[in-house]
Amino acid sequence: MGLVGEVLLLPFAPVRGSAWVIGQVLREAERIYYDPAAVRAELAKLEEELVAGEIDEEEFDRREDELLDRLEIGLRAGYGNSDGTA
């Protein structure tokens, strides 16, 4: 893009900068959400809740399925190491 194009787009620089920041925040949030180590910790906590009687089997199964889906997505997307650990 030439000098004229840059001058014409200059008023939109704050918008482009904001979009970049929002994209960075979104990527980091996804990395944390799908991090296999974090998901495994949540699975362990969920099992503790079941053993302590804080939740029933149905709630455990529903939440476990959600966490296992997150774990699979995280591993497939490469959020953990190649050996499946974070």
C-alpha positions in Angstrom: 0.0 0.0 0.0 1.4 3.4 -0.9 1.8 6.5 1.1 -1.6 7.8 0.0 -3.3 4.7 1.2 -1.6 4.8 4.6 -2.6 8.5 5.0 -6.2 7.7 4.1 -6.3 4.8 6.6 -4.6 6.7 9.4 -7.9 7.6 11.1 -8.6 3.8 11.4 -5.4 3.0 13.2 -7.0 2.9 16.7 -9.6 0.5 15.4 -7.0 -1.8 13.8 -4.9 -1.7 17.0 -7.9 -2.5 19.2 -8.8 -5.4 16.9 -5.2 -6.8 17.3 -5.4 -6.5 21.1 -8.8 -8.2 21.2 -7.5 -11.0 19.0 -4.5 -11.5 21.3 -6.7 -11.6 24.4 -9.0 -14.1 22.7 -6.1 -16.4 21.7 -4.7 -16.4 25.3 -8.1 -17.1 26.8 -8.6 -20.1 24.5 -5.1 -21.3 25.3 -5.9 -21.2 29.0 -9.4 -22.7 28.6 -8.1 -25.7 26.5 -4.9 -26.2 28.4 -4.7 -30.0 29.1 -3.1 -29.5 32.5 -6.0 -27.2 33.6 -8.6 -29.6 32.2 -7.0 -32.5 34.1 -7.0 -30.5 37.3 -10.7 -29.8 36.8 -11.4 -33.5 36.2 -9.6 -34.4 39.5 -11.7 -31.7 41.3 -14.8 -33.0 39.8 -14.0 -36.6 40.9 -13.4 -35.2 44.4 -16.8 -33.6 44.4 -18.4 -36.9 43.4 -16.6 -38.8 46.1 -17.6 -36.2 48.7 -21.2 -36.4 47.7 -21.4 -32.8 46.5 -22.7 -33.9 43.1 -24.6 -36.9 41.8 -23.6 -39.4 39.1 -25.7 -37.6 36.4 -24.1 -34.2 37.1 -20.6 -35.9 37.2 -21.2 -37.6 33.8 -22.4 -34.4 32.2 -19.5 -32.3 33.4 -17.0 -35.0 32.7 -18.1 -35.3 29.1 -17.7 -31.5 28.7 -14.2 -31.6 30.2 -13.2 -34.6 28.1 -14.4 -32.7 25.0 -12.2 -29.7 26.0 -9.3 -32.0 26.6 -9.6 -33.6 23.2 -9.8 -30.2 21.5 -6.9 -28.8 23.5 -4.7 -31.8 22.6 -5.7 -31.7 18.9 -5.0 -28.0 18.7 -1.6 -28.5 20.3 -2.1 -26.6 23.5 -0.2 -29.3 25.4 3.1 -31.0 24.6 3.3 -33.8 22.0 3.2 -36.5 24.7 -0.2 -35.1 26.0 1.2 -33.2 28.9 1.1 -29.5 29.4 
